């Protein structure tokens, strides 16, 4: 069964590139949305195995979206990875302290994104890293 990946980013171009690069991995089923509010609805309805979440978004940013996902019973156990240009050590530590399971730096390498996500999924499952 393919792993379900939900990619959340307010920038259309980045969302499109991410979705295309993730869809190159046959083991992934990928959906994307453009806002934190949409992510809350989509995650509850679709139950992805992993959410890739942009930190900087208007209206509801990534940290607020993560907080609301964690507070909602249907989405509380879905692992979230932040996608951000802010990857200094103290920022990454803060994201992990919020409950994120990982951080992927922006701009990400489209050719490496699926592999990064596979490794994060494997580490969550306790299986060997791909």
Secondary structure as GFF3:
##gff-version 3
##sequence-region A 1 130
A	DSSP	beta_strand	3	8	.	.	.	ID=ss1
A	DSSP	alpha_helix	12	23	.	.	.	ID=ss2
A	DSSP	beta_strand	28	33	.	.	.	ID=ss3
A	DSSP	alpha_helix	36	46	.	.	.	ID=ss4
A	DSSP	beta_strand	50	54	.	.	.	ID=ss5
A	DSSP	alpha_helix	62	71	.	.	.	ID=ss6
A	DSSP	beta_strand	79	84	.	.	.	ID=ss7
A	DSSP	alpha_helix	89	98	.	.	.	ID=ss8
A	DSSP	beta_strand	102	105	.	.	.	ID=ss9
A	DSSP	alpha_helix	110	125	.	.	.	ID=ss10
###
